[in-house]
């Protein structure tokens, strides 16, 4: 992506939106961003972040106009789906680990507290605890992968 001024970006995005016959709200919905973000971009108040820039270029067919090079799908993996977990650093992962663990413990306790008849036996309690542990392990695997 080559650097463009806020004004150039605003002009190109607005012209692309109008050429497609979209309202600002429709562009916001299509790109998954807020209406206010679209308004600020079109009013040259901000330069969009790279992710937003990419979405607008793709959704409005403005790849050439915005000087945005599309990645070669063969050479570059799908980073859009991997982005959130890939951006987590170790402190974020630790905070998520602890908060999810506490949330699961509290939800399991609330479930046990509200039920007058569950668990009827120690076996049911242990099966329940194993299920809770498996859910937590799956969450940790997703976070720390």
N, CA and C atoms as a LAMMPS dump frame, in Angstrom:
ITEM: TIMESTEP
0
ITEM: NUMBER OF ATOMS
435
ITEM: BOX BOUNDS ff ff ff
-5.0000000000000000e+02 5.0000000000000000e+02
-5.0000000000000000e+02 5.0000000000000000e+02
-5.0000000000000000e+02 5.0000000000000000e+02
ITEM: ATOMS id mol type element x y z
1 1 1 N 0.846 -1.166 0
2 1 2 C 0 0 0
3 1 3 C 0.887 1.224 0
4 2 1 N 0.685 2.101 -0.939
5 2 2 C 1.422 3.347 -0.969
6 2 3 C 0.68 4.364 -0.122
7 3 1 N 1.429 5.281 0.471
8 3 2 C 0.814 6.289 1.327
9 3 3 C 0.047 7.295 0.491
10 4 1 N -1.159 7.567 0.906
11 4 2 C -1.992 8.567 0.258
12 4 3 C -2.45 9.536 1.328
13 5 1 N -2.785 10.733 0.919
14 5 2 C -3.283 11.707 1.875
15 5 3 C -4.695 11.315 2.309
16 6 1 N -5.11 11.889 3.418
17 6 2 C -6.472 11.64 3.896
18 6 3 C -7.496 12.103 2.854
19 7 1 N -7.183 13.205 2.22
20 7 2 C -8.103 13.766 1.229
21 7 3 C -8.247 12.852 0.01
22 8 1 N -7.113 12.315 -0.476
23 8 2 C -7.156 11.397 -1.621
24 8 3 C -7.94 10.141 -1.273
25 9 1 N -7.649 9.586 -0.114
26 9 2 C -8.358 8.381 0.327
27 9 3 C -9.848 8.664 0.449
28 10 1 N -10.195 9.807 1.045
29 10 2 C -11.607 10.178 1.218
30 10 3 C -12.306 10.293 -0.135
31 11 1 N -11.665 10.968 -1.064
32 11 2 C -12.25 11.175 -2.39
33 11 3 C -12.474 9.843 -3.101
34 12 1 N -11.481 8.959 -3.047
35 12 2 C -11.575 7.671 -3.746
36 12 3 C -12.647 6.788 -3.119
37 13 1 N -12.68 6.716 -1.79
38 13 2 C -13.676 5.878 -1.108
39 13 3 C -15.085 6.395 -1.376
40 14 1 N -15.269 7.698 -1.282
41 14 2 C -16.601 8.268 -1.523
42 14 3 C -17.045 8.035 -2.963
43 15 1 N -16.123 8.264 -3.915
44 15 2 C -16.461 8.04 -5.331
45 15 3 C -16.782 6.568 -5.582
46 16 1 N -16.028 5.657 -4.967
47 16 2 C -16.286 4.23 -5.12
48 16 3 C -17.617 3.827 -4.537
49 17 1 N -17.945 4.397 -3.39
50 17 2 C -19.24 4.097 -2.756
51 17 3 C -20.385 4.589 -3.632
52 18 1 N -20.272 5.799 -4.125
53 18 2 C -21.335 6.368 -4.958
54 18 3 C -21.457 5.598 -6.273
55 19 1 N -20.314 5.2 -6.851
56 19 2 C -20.339 4.435 -8.106
57 19 3 C -21.059 3.098 -7.922
58 20 1 N -20.924 2.516 -6.747
59 20 2 C -21.603 1.245 -6.462
60 20 3 C -23.058 1.465 -6.049
61 21 1 N -23.433 2.717 -5.785
62 21 2 C -24.804 3.01 -5.388
63 21 3 C -25.092 2.684 -3.934
64 22 1 N -24.049 2.655 -3.093
65 22 2 C -24.214 2.325 -1.677
66 22 3 C -24.37 3.58 -0.843
67 23 1 N -25.127 3.447 0.236
68 23 2 C -25.151 4.499 1.249
69 23 3 C -23.96 4.254 2.168
70 24 1 N -23.665 5.228 3.002
71 24 2 C -22.571 5.045 3.962
72 24 3 C -22.886 3.881 4.902
73 25 1 N -24.146 3.754 5.299
74 25 2 C -24.533 2.657 6.186
75 25 3 C -24.335 1.303 5.508
76 26 1 N -24.66 1.213 4.235
77 26 2 C -24.478 -0.048 3.505
78 26 3 C -22.995 -0.413 3.409
79 27 1 N -22.135 0.573 3.193
80 27 2 C -20.688 0.309 3.156
81 27 3 C -20.22 -0.156 4.528
82 28 1 N -20.712 0.494 5.571
83 28 2 C -20.337 0.099 6.927
84 28 3 C -20.749 -1.343 7.207
85 29 1 N -21.967 -1.7 6.841
86 29 2 C -22.455 -3.066 7.043
87 29 3 C -21.666 -4.063 6.205
88 30 1 N -21.383 -3.711 4.973
89 30 2 C -20.662 -4.591 4.056
90 30 3 C -19.238 -4.862 4.547
91 31 1 N -18.591 -3.815 5.045
92 31 2 C -17.2 -3.945 5.49
93 31 3 C -17.095 -4.354 6.954
94 32 1 N -18.203 -4.339 7.667
95 32 2 C -18.166 -4.731 9.072
96 32 3 C -17.511 -3.676 9.956
97 33 1 N -17.672 -2.411 9.586
98 33 2 C -17.142 -1.314 10.393
99 33 3 C -18.296 -0.395 10.767
100 34 1 N -18.037 0.565 11.63
101 34 2 C -19.115 1.446 12.065
102 34 3 C -19.418 2.513 11.02
103 35 1 N -20.633 3.015 11.079
104 35 2 C -21.032 4.109 10.203
105 35 3 C -20.148 5.323 10.452
106 36 1 N -19.847 5.584 11.705
107 36 2 C -18.996 6.724 12.053
108 36 3 C -17.62 6.6 11.413
109 37 1 N -17.085 5.389 11.336
110 37 2 C -15.776 5.182 10.695
111 37 3 C -15.84 5.553 9.218
112 38 1 N -16.901 5.122 8.55
113 38 2 C -17.064 5.462 7.126
114 38 3 C -17.17 6.97 6.965
115 39 1 N -17.943 7.608 7.826
116 39 2 C -18.106 9.058 7.75
117 39 3 C -16.78 9.778 7.962
118 40 1 N -16.013 9.335 8.945
119 40 2 C -14.721 9.977 9.234
120 40 3 C -13.73 9.776 8.097
121 41 1 N -13.764 8.601 7.459
122 41 2 C -12.879 8.351 6.319
123 41 3 C -13.269 9.25 5.154
124 42 1 N -14.56 9.294 4.845
125 42 2 C -15.032 10.095 3.705
126 42 3 C -14.896 11.599 3.939
127 43 1 N -14.861 12.028 5.184
128 43 2 C -14.687 13.452 5.495
129 43 3 C -13.215 13.814 5.684
130 44 1 N -12.33 12.883 5.387
131 44 2 C -10.878 13.09 5.484
132 44 3 C -10.449 13.462 6.901
133 45 1 N -11.143 12.904 7.886
134 45 2 C -10.757 13.135 9.272
135 45 3 C -9.675 12.152 9.707
136 46 1 N -9.662 10.981 9.088
137 46 2 C -8.693 9.938 9.449
138 46 3 C -8.242 9.196 8.193
139 47 1 N -7.103 8.554 8.328
140 47 2 C -6.679 7.573 7.332
141 47 3 C -7.007 6.222 7.95
142 48 1 N -7.713 5.369 7.245
143 48 2 C -8.117 4.092 7.861
144 48 3 C -6.916 3.207 8.176
145 49 1 N -7.098 2.367 9.171
146 49 2 C -6.082 1.366 9.497
147 49 3 C -5.954 0.418 8.317
148 50 1 N -4.843 -0.307 8.283
149 50 2 C -4.575 -1.206 7.164
150 50 3 C -5.707 -2.215 6.968
151 51 1 N -6.21 -2.783 8.052
152 51 2 C -7.282 -3.772 7.958
153 51 3 C -8.534 -3.142 7.331
154 52 1 N -8.91 -1.954 7.806
155 52 2 C -10.083 -1.26 7.268
156 52 3 C -9.837 -0.855 5.828
157 53 1 N -8.637 -0.395 5.544
158 53 2 C -8.247 -0.002 4.195
159 53 3 C -8.427 -1.174 3.237
160 54 1 N -7.973 -2.351 3.679
161 54 2 C -8.085 -3.566 2.864
162 54 3 C -9.548 -3.922 2.629
163 55 1 N -10.355 -3.853 3.678
164 55 2 C -11.784 -4.166 3.537
165 55 3 C -12.468 -3.235 2.538
166 56 1 N -12.2 -1.951 2.672
167 56 2 C -12.821 -0.993 1.762
168 56 3 C -12.359 -1.221 0.326
169 57 1 N -11.067 -1.491 0.15
170 57 2 C -10.535 -1.739 -1.196
171 57 3 C -11.211 -2.944 -1.825
172 58 1 N -11.401 -4.002 -1.043
173 58 2 C -12.014 -5.225 -1.563
174 58 3 C -13.515 -5.055 -1.797
175 59 1 N -14.22 -4.493 -0.823
176 59 2 C -15.678 -4.406 -0.902
177 59 3 C -16.153 -3.395 -1.948
178 60 1 N -15.357 -2.373 -2.195
179 60 2 C -15.749 -1.354 -3.171
180 60 3 C -15.003 -1.5 -4.495
181 61 1 N -14.25 -2.583 -4.651
182 61 2 C -13.452 -2.822 -5.861
183 61 3 C -12.541 -1.635 -6.168
184 62 1 N -11.824 -1.198 -5.169
185 62 2 C -10.95 -0.032 -5.299
186 62 3 C -9.478 -0.391 -5.112
187 63 1 N -9.124 -1.627 -5.395
188 63 2 C -7.76 -2.079 -5.161
189 63 3 C -6.762 -1.217 -5.93
190 64 1 N -7.016 -0.961 -7.208
191 64 2 C -6.094 -0.157 -8.019
192 64 3 C -6.129 1.306 -7.601
193 65 1 N -7.326 1.837 -7.372
194 65 2 C -7.462 3.245 -7.035
195 65 3 C -6.79 3.594 -5.713
196 66 1 N -6.878 2.677 -4.747
197 66 2 C -6.282 2.925 -3.438
198 66 3 C -4.824 2.468 -3.374
199 67 1 N -4.277 2.067 -4.534
200 67 2 C -2.884 1.597 -4.6
201 67 3 C -2.615 0.501 -3.588
202 68 1 N -3.571 -0.391 -3.484
203 68 2 C -3.456 -1.486 -2.533
204 68 3 C -3.221 -2.759 -3.305
205 69 1 N -2.106 -3.397 -3.041
206 69 2 C -1.786 -4.638 -3.734
207 69 3 C -2.43 -5.797 -2.993
208 70 1 N -3.2 -6.571 -3.722
209 70 2 C -3.791 -7.75 -3.108
210 70 3 C -2.724 -8.828 -2.981
211 71 1 N -2.695 -9.525 -1.856
212 71 2 C -1.705 -10.584 -1.692
213 71 3 C -1.998 -11.753 -2.609
214 72 1 N -0.946 -12.44 -2.983
215 72 2 C -1.078 -13.647 -3.792
216 72 3 C -1.653 -14.733 -2.901
217 73 1 N -2.856 -15.249 -3.194
218 73 2 C -3.481 -16.215 -2.298
219 73 3 C -2.695 -17.508 -2.161
220 74 1 N -1.826 -17.807 -3.117
221 74 2 C -1.041 -19.037 -3.03
222 74 3 C 0.13 -18.859 -2.068
223 75 1 N 0.715 -17.664 -2.05
224 75 2 C 1.913 -17.43 -1.256
225 75 3 C 1.631 -16.952 0.158
226 76 1 N 0.491 -16.301 0.382
227 76 2 C 0.184 -15.738 1.68
228 76 3 C -0.967 -16.516 2.298
229 77 1 N -0.786 -17.024 3.52
230 77 2 C -1.876 -17.755 4.163
231 77 3 C -3.008 -16.81 4.545
232 78 1 N -4.134 -17.395 4.901
233 78 2 C -5.301 -16.61 5.287
234 78 3 C -5.039 -15.991 6.656
235 79 1 N -4.548 -14.76 6.642
236 79 2 C -4.203 -14.1 7.893
237 79 3 C -5.382 -13.398 8.522
238 80 1 N -6.472 -13.205 7.795
239 80 2 C -7.621 -12.511 8.361
240 80 3 C -8.226 -13.344 9.483
241 81 1 N -8.381 -14.644 9.275
242 81 2 C -8.954 -15.492 10.313
243 81 3 C -7.983 -15.732 11.448
244 82 1 N -6.685 -15.722 11.172
245 82 2 C -5.685 -15.986 12.196
246 82 3 C -5.296 -14.728 12.957
247 83 1 N -5.722 -13.576 12.526
248 83 2 C -5.265 -12.312 13.078
249 83 3 C -5.522 -12.145 14.569
250 84 1 N -6.721 -12.361 15.093
251 84 2 C -6.929 -12.063 16.502
252 84 3 C -6.035 -12.855 17.449
253 85 1 N -5.929 -14.174 17.304
254 85 2 C -5.091 -14.954 18.197
255 85 3 C -3.607 -14.715 17.925
256 86 1 N -3.252 -14.439 16.683
257 86 2 C -1.856 -14.198 16.356
258 86 3 C -1.36 -12.899 16.98
259 87 1 N -2.254 -11.949 17.198
260 87 2 C -1.858 -10.659 17.754
261 87 3 C -1.74 -10.678 19.274
262 88 1 N -2.161 -11.751 19.926
263 88 2 C -2.082 -11.823 21.375
264 88 3 C -0.644 -12.072 21.806
265 89 1 N -0.158 -11.243 22.722
266 89 2 C 1.165 -11.488 23.273
267 89 3 C 1.012 -12.256 24.58
268 90 1 N 2.118 -12.581 25.226
269 90 2 C 2.069 -13.434 26.401
270 90 3 C 1.225 -12.851 27.542
271 91 1 N 1.361 -11.57 27.882
272 91 2 C 0.487 -11.043 28.95
273 91 3 C -0.998 -11.142 28.617
274 92 1 N -1.359 -10.902 27.35
275 92 2 C -2.765 -11.05 26.953
276 92 3 C -3.226 -12.49 27.141
277 93 1 N -2.377 -13.422 26.743
278 93 2 C -2.738 -14.834 26.861
279 93 3 C -2.887 -15.244 28.324
280 94 1 N -2.025 -14.73 29.183
281 94 2 C -2.123 -15.052 30.614
282 94 3 C -3.415 -14.485 31.191
283 95 1 N -3.723 -13.254 30.85
284 95 2 C -4.965 -12.641 31.334
285 95 3 C -6.175 -13.429 30.845
286 96 1 N -6.183 -13.803 29.568
287 96 2 C -7.292 -14.614 29.04
288 96 3 C -7.383 -15.963 29.751
289 97 1 N -6.244 -16.595 29.98
290 97 2 C -6.225 -17.895 30.647
291 97 3 C -6.859 -17.808 32.029
292 98 1 N -6.445 -16.83 32.809
293 98 2 C -6.959 -16.675 34.169
294 98 3 C -8.434 -16.286 34.161
295 99 1 N -8.799 -15.319 33.317
296 99 2 C -10.187 -14.857 33.321
297 99 3 C -11.155 -15.932 32.815
298 100 1 N -10.756 -16.674 31.803
299 100 2 C -11.62 -17.757 31.322
300 100 3 C -11.728 -18.854 32.378
301 101 1 N -10.62 -19.169 33.041
302 101 2 C -10.648 -20.171 34.107
303 101 3 C -11.596 -19.776 35.227
304 102 1 N -11.477 -18.522 35.678
305 102 2 C -12.369 -18.047 36.736
306 102 3 C -13.825 -18.034 36.273
307 103 1 N -14.058 -17.622 35.044
308 103 2 C -15.426 -17.596 34.518
309 103 3 C -16.023 -18.999 34.474
310 104 1 N -15.252 -19.961 34.037
311 104 2 C -15.747 -21.339 33.971
312 104 3 C -16.035 -21.881 35.367
313 105 1 N -15.154 -21.583 36.324
314 105 2 C -15.377 -22.044 37.702
315 105 3 C -16.658 -21.429 38.263
316 106 1 N -16.841 -20.13 38.051
317 106 2 C -18.043 -19.466 38.563
318 106 3 C -19.31 -19.975 37.889
319 107 1 N -19.263 -20.198 36.57
320 107 2 C -20.443 -20.718 35.875
321 107 3 C -20.767 -22.136 36.327
322 108 1 N -19.74 -22.959 36.517
323 108 2 C -19.981 -24.325 36.99
324 108 3 C -20.559 -24.305 38.398
325 109 1 N -20.019 -23.438 39.256
326 109 2 C -20.55 -23.313 40.612
327 109 3 C -21.988 -22.832 40.621
328 110 1 N -22.294 -21.864 39.767
329 110 2 C -23.671 -21.363 39.679
330 110 3 C -24.62 -22.455 39.211
331 111 1 N -24.168 -23.253 38.256
332 111 2 C -25 -24.347 37.76
333 111 3 C -25.265 -25.359 38.871
334 112 1 N -24.222 -25.721 39.611
335 112 2 C -24.397 -26.68 40.699
336 112 3 C -25.264 -26.107 41.82
337 113 1 N -25.112 -24.824 42.095
338 113 2 C -25.872 -24.205 43.184
339 113 3 C -27.366 -24.11 42.875
340 114 1 N -27.72 -23.909 41.622
341 114 2 C -29.14 -23.748 41.284
342 114 3 C -29.879 -25.064 41.183
343 115 1 N -29.163 -26.161 41.075
344 115 2 C -29.8 -27.463 40.886
345 115 3 C -29.922 -28.191 42.219
346 116 1 N -31.16 -28.504 42.585
347 116 2 C -31.399 -29.202 43.853
348 116 3 C -31.075 -30.685 43.754
349 117 1 N -31.138 -31.248 42.543
350 117 2 C -30.966 -32.698 42.401
351 117 3 C -29.688 -33.102 41.681
352 118 1 N -28.919 -32.143 41.191
353 118 2 C -27.681 -32.494 40.481
354 118 3 C -26.511 -32.026 41.3
355 119 1 N -25.507 -32.773 41.506
356 119 2 C -25.343 -34.172 41.125
357 119 3 C -25.928 -35.095 42.204
358 120 1 N -26.543 -36.165 41.742
359 120 2 C -27.115 -37.127 42.669
360 120 3 C -26.045 -38.039 43.252
361 121 1 N -25.003 -38.305 42.474
362 121 2 C -23.929 -39.184 42.942
363 121 3 C -22.582 -38.505 42.729
364 122 1 N -21.577 -39.04 43.376
365 122 2 C -20.22 -38.527 43.177
366 122 3 C -19.762 -38.739 41.737
367 123 1 N -20.208 -39.821 41.116
368 123 2 C -19.846 -40.097 39.732
369 123 3 C -20.324 -38.964 38.819
370 124 1 N -21.592 -38.529 38.988
371 124 2 C -22.102 -37.429 38.182
372 124 3 C -21.289 -36.15 38.404
373 125 1 N -20.899 -35.91 39.65
374 125 2 C -20.09 -34.735 39.941
375 125 3 C -18.751 -34.806 39.212
376 126 1 N -18.099 -35.956 39.252
377 126 2 C -16.804 -36.101 38.582
378 126 3 C -16.93 -36.002 37.055
379 127 1 N -17.987 -36.546 36.491
380 127 2 C -18.205 -36.417 35.046
381 127 3 C -18.418 -34.943 34.684
382 128 1 N -19.176 -34.239 35.498
383 128 2 C -19.392 -32.812 35.281
384 128 3 C -18.06 -32.055 35.347
385 129 1 N -17.244 -32.346 36.348
386 129 2 C -15.948 -31.674 36.497
387 129 3 C -15.009 -32.005 35.333
388 130 1 N -15.073 -33.215 34.835
389 130 2 C -14.265 -33.585 33.665
390 130 3 C -14.713 -32.784 32.444
391 131 1 N -16.013 -32.633 32.273
392 131 2 C -16.528 -31.85 31.139
393 131 3 C -16.089 -30.391 31.25
394 132 1 N -16.171 -29.831 32.441
395 132 2 C -15.735 -28.444 32.655
396 132 3 C -14.241 -28.312 32.353
397 133 1 N -13.453 -29.267 32.81
398 133 2 C -12.006 -29.253 32.555
399 133 3 C -11.715 -29.366 31.064
400 134 1 N -12.476 -30.184 30.354
401 134 2 C -12.28 -30.329 28.902
402 134 3 C -12.582 -29.027 28.17
403 135 1 N -13.634 -28.335 28.591
404 135 2 C -13.97 -27.045 27.975
405 135 3 C -12.835 -26.04 28.219
406 136 1 N -12.319 -26.019 29.431
407 136 2 C -11.217 -25.117 29.756
408 136 3 C -9.964 -25.474 28.96
409 137 1 N -9.679 -26.756 28.847
410 137 2 C -8.515 -27.192 28.072
411 137 3 C -8.648 -26.79 26.609
412 138 1 N -9.849 -26.906 26.053
413 138 2 C -10.065 -26.495 24.661
414 138 3 C -9.841 -25 24.498
415 139 1 N -10.303 -24.22 25.474
416 139 2 C -10.09 -22.773 25.438
417 139 3 C -8.604 -22.445 25.508
418 140 1 N -7.879 -23.13 26.39
419 140 2 C -6.441 -22.903 26.503
420 140 3 C -5.702 -23.29 25.233
421 141 1 N -6.111 -24.375 24.629
422 141 2 C -5.48 -24.796 23.385
423 141 3 C -5.667 -23.73 22.307
424 142 1 N -6.847 -23.161 22.242
425 142 2 C -7.115 -22.106 21.251
426 142 3 C -6.285 -20.843 21.556
427 143 1 N -6.179 -20.485 22.817
428 143 2 C -5.435 -19.28 23.211
429 143 3 C -3.935 -19.445 22.981
430 144 1 N -3.374 -20.554 23.397
431 144 2 C -1.919 -20.744 23.388
432 144 3 C -1.385 -21.393 22.139
433 145 1 N -2.241 -21.701 21.18
434 145 2 C -1.818 -22.35 19.94
435 145 3 C -0.881 -21.48 19.154
